[in-house]
Amino acid sequence: MSDHLEDVKKYAKKPVNEAAVAGLEKTYRLVLSQADTRYVACSDKAELETVRKNFLEKKLGLSGDDLDAAVKEVCETMKATRSKSRLTFYYLLAERYGKLDALA
């Protein structure tokens, strides 16, 4: 079992969709391999904007006023973890919007 899967299990509200985790690992392999992009910095507004635009809007096809609130909600969910895994962060956002099947 991958470290990513174990991390997702710590935060997911429902049973983990392993195919979605595998899809995220495949899609974001390069991003996850780089130390400066592997994690989401919730204290960086530009970073959160990038998550909203590139993941929620472009990847998941979402729009609306609640996207920023969803990003902040995941920041709050993961607040105990200093280094917030990008893969887990994206998984939780997709889970919130019922879009896990789009990642598999």
N, C-alpha and C positions, 0 to 999 in steps of 0.2 A: 504494500500500500504506500502511496506517495506521501511525502511530507505535506504537500498541498491538501490532499484529501483529509488528513488528520486535522489540519488547521481549519478547514471549512467545517468539519464536524463540531468543532468547539463553538461555532457561532450560528450555524444553520438552524432555522426554526422547525424544519421538516426533515424527514430522512433525506440524506444527501443523494443527489442525482450524480452518480459516478461518471456517467457519459458526459455530462456538462462539465465536470471538473477536467476530464480528459480532453474535451474540446477546447477549454480555456488553456490548458497546458500546451496543446498543439499550436493554437493560434498565437499565443503570446510567449512562445518559447524564447525568442530573442530578447524581448522586454524583460522576462523573468531571469535571464542569464546575466543581466547588467546590474551591478550593485546600486547605481543611482536611479534605476527605473523599476526595480523589483518591488519597491514599497510605495505606498501612498502616504504623502505628508499632509495630514489634515490641517496643519497650521499654515499651509501655503495656498493662498486663494487661487493663484494661477494653476496649481496642480488640480485643485477641485474643479476648476473651470474646464480643464482638459479632460477630466474624468466625465464630466457632464456632456461635453461636446463630442468627444471621440468614442466614448463607450455607450452612454445612454442614448444619445441622439443618432450617431452614425451606425454603430454596431447593432443596437436594439431597435432603432427606428422610433424612439419615443420623443414626445414633445410635451410641453406644458409647464406650468408655473411650479409644480411640485418637485421637479427634478433636483433642484438645489437642496430642498428639504430632505429628499431621499438620501442624497450624498451625506448631508450632515447627520442624518439618522444612523447611517452605517458608521460614520466616524464615532458617534456616541456608543454604538454597540461594541466597537472594537477599542474603546478608549483605554482599556487596561493594558493593551499591547502597544508598546512604543513603536515597533516596526510592523506596520500594517501591510500584510501581504496583498499585493495588487490582485492576485488571482482570487483570494478570499473576498476582497473588497468587491470585485466585479461579480463574483458569484452571489453575494448577498444582495446586490442591486438587482441582478436578474431574477433572483428568488422573489424579491419584493414585488416585482412587476409581472410575475408569472411567465418569464421568458427563458426559463432554463432549457427548454427544448430547442430554442434557437441557437444554443451554444454547443449542443451535442454533435 
